[in-house]
Amino acid sequence: MNIGLYFGSFNPIHNAHLLIASNVAESGLVDKIWFVVSPQNPLKPSHTLLNEYNRLFLVNLAIENDNRFKAVDIEFRLPKPSYTIDTLIYLTEKYPAHKFYIIIGSDSYENLPKWKNYDVLSSTYHFIIYKRAGAAIEQPLPPNFHVLDAPLFDLSSTEIRKRIKEKRSVLYMMPETVRLEIERNGYYK
């Protein structure tokens, strides 16, 4: 089975994440998408992160009615910070029948050479790249790199956290179940 791994802090998950995942699911490249909730991204500050179990719960709320998607906490049990190569080695050993595709935005694609063991990652695994505003994708790409021509969404977790802190509406930016859970628990205030 081909599994698309959508790594992220999902701090919080929002509709752009879900629309990107839906576009990847419809691409025919993968059978399922696993949302890999990262407890700590080595390239991002951790002080703004909601607890990983709360973020995992919010992802599960967001995808509960879509059987193409699954939330996984695999990185919670691996050394921190989380490095994609370590997670992939672990998953490849645990699920040898699966073929893993790494889903990244074109902004992350620009940073790929900074990733731990980039040469191994880029020669061993498939990448699905979705376009992000202001981040070009160099051509030609190796055959294991696939560019998705998905719509561009200008929505970010950073903007959502800022709006919540400023007591502004985040209605329609995320599934209503997620918004209500964030509100009920006072997250990001």
Secondary structure, DSSP 4 states (H G I P E B T S, - for coil): -EEEEEEE--TT--HHHHHHHHHHHHTTS-SEEEEEE-S--TTS-STTPPPHHHHHHHHHHHHTT-TTEEEE-GGGGS-SS--HHHHHHHHHHH-TT-EEEEEEEHHHHHHGGGSTTHHHHHHHSEEEEE-BTTB---SS--TTEEEE-PPP----HHHHHHHHHTT---TTSS-HHHHHHHHHHTTT-
